[in-house]
Amino acid sequence: MFSLCCLNRTQSNLSYRIKGILFLLPLFLIITMMGACTNTGDYANPLDAENLRTSGSPDGLKLFPGDREVRITWNKIESEGVKSYKIYRRTDSKSDEPFELIGTVDATKNEFVDDQNIQNDRKAANGTNVAYEYRISYVDINDVETPNPENPPDVSADPIRVWPTVIVTPSISPPQPVVTLGEPADLRVNLFWENYPFPNDFDSFRIYIAFYEGVDVPLKFKDAIELTREQTFYVDGSFRHDNITKVYRIAAVDEFGVEGITEITATSPNLPPAPPENFQARYISRSLFNNKYDVIMAWDDNNKENDLMGYQIYSIDKDENYVPRRLLKPGETSVTLSGEDPIVIGGDFFLRVYFISAFDDTPTVEGERDESILVEAQAFY
């Protein structure tokens, strides 16, 4: 009887295992197929001729249109095995005409200016822009070109492999904005280009910004900030400290993407922070047998400046000198001074007067702490 029960239990367990395997098998096959598709869908190395996204073409291809010319740039390949780059163009991006080789540069360069029979402001009969289309390749030290122009990637193949291209329509650049700096403001730079003479083909403004770190350090401009034609000003409030210098490129852009650029350098001014608000002091007597007292001070911490370092409490002595009493961190909004003695002048007792200031993390030109104006406490007894 015992053996029979064990046998039935074993068969039952085996049945559950088989059902579990049958359930998991399709799931395993799906995961395997997805992994296979992912593996053939792209490659990590953009310079690999089998890379479905690049076909081995150097990445970072960008075009900068101008007056009857196009400047082409790309990411330089940091490898001793690269001999040169080749630049190809066709004159109508929507046509089936073949790409033509228009230039070759050696591996030390990653820029080429195309001014060969370039026309401005080309439009089709239906009013759409007619664009030039560009692509690039590289040649290694064995004179092997990648991608191979004799056997270019076939977008109709399976899987699809692409030789990336970029299109552009050259044009005469719009007038450069005349940019001026606004009044100095703490942790802020204000730029204005009022009365801009808008051309008929004007589209928008763009702002490019880079930190200035010295003459020998290359500028690294961030992605453009897009502005409408109505916004003829820009306020940069992203500074975290005083004395930070940035380079701004303010570009007027026409409908073809051509830019008229003005470059200006500006530094966040070394200004003190805003003072605390609603500073109050409440005086509380400690004893009937002496003149000591406690003073409870509170204020509004409305200062959101990035470089704020803290608050300084002062009191005035009998010679009317400001005496530092307590240093507070940003975010603190109250402090209590216990056992204060009044000031004695000519035999009379006077409660001390208290002040507060805010200070930032950048010293003044003289090397002193950069503080706001002093705010006198509103006294309550």
Buried (B, 14 or more C-beta within 10 A) or exposed (E): EEEEEEEEEEEEEEEEEEEEEEEEEEEEEEEEEEEEEEEEEBBEEBBBBBBBBBBBBBBEBEBBBBEBBBBBBBEBBEEEEBBBBBBBBBBBBEEEEEBEEBBEBEBEEBBBBBEEEBEBBBEEEEEEBBBBBBBBBBBBEEEEBBBBBEEBBEEEEEEEBBBBBBBBBBBBBBEBBEBEBBEBEBBBBBBBBEEBEEBEBBBBBBBBBBEBEEEEEEBEEEEBEEBEEEEBBBEBEEBEEBEBBBBBBBBBBBBBBBBBBBBBEBBBBBBBBBBBEEBBBBBEEEEEEEEEBBBBBBBEBEBEBBBBBBBBBBBBEEEEEBEEBBEBEBEBBEBEBEEBEBBEEEEEEEBBBBBBBBBBBBBEEEEEBBBBEBBEBEBEE
